[in-house]
């Protein structure tokens, strides 16, 4: 074993005492950030369970194909219909909450291309499961696209709010001259 302190790797180096003889303070993880991540993880799990219950509960047997052109015309001509609006808003909102929690939990999802890819894959996965399982559901590419659109909008809004909050924090992080000049 080599006792030369210059040859030790930084991860194995013993903490050097400060001038007061005490060990230097080791930075602990930010408690607020740890709590936020835990809440986001729990919120994501609960919201995904709700998505699964809403989309993967049986409504009969087999499946039906929802032709994208037909569904698009139905949405465009049905703005006055409460049933059409409920279907449209439900599809847009389905993945919004999971996306919001995921964007807050994993910073890489704050990049729009990554968020859009994950959102589209999630919407497609739901429709694929509805096709593969005998649930009696309508399998629709339009639903997958609407689910992804809602997720991207929600994720974008959360990412934007987080960026603005970080900018405000940086803006106010500087020293206050009249307080810092007093010894």
Secondary structure, 3 states (H helix, E strand, C coil): CCCCCCCCCCCCCCCCECCCCCECCCCCCCHHHHHHHHHHHHHHHHHHHHHHHHHCCCCCCCEEEECHHHHHHHHHHCCCCHHHHHHHHHHHHCCHHHHHHHHHHCHHHHCHHHHHHHHHHHHHHHHHHHHHCCCCEEEEHHHHHHHHHHHHHHHHHHHHHHHHHHHHHHHCCCCCHHHHCCC
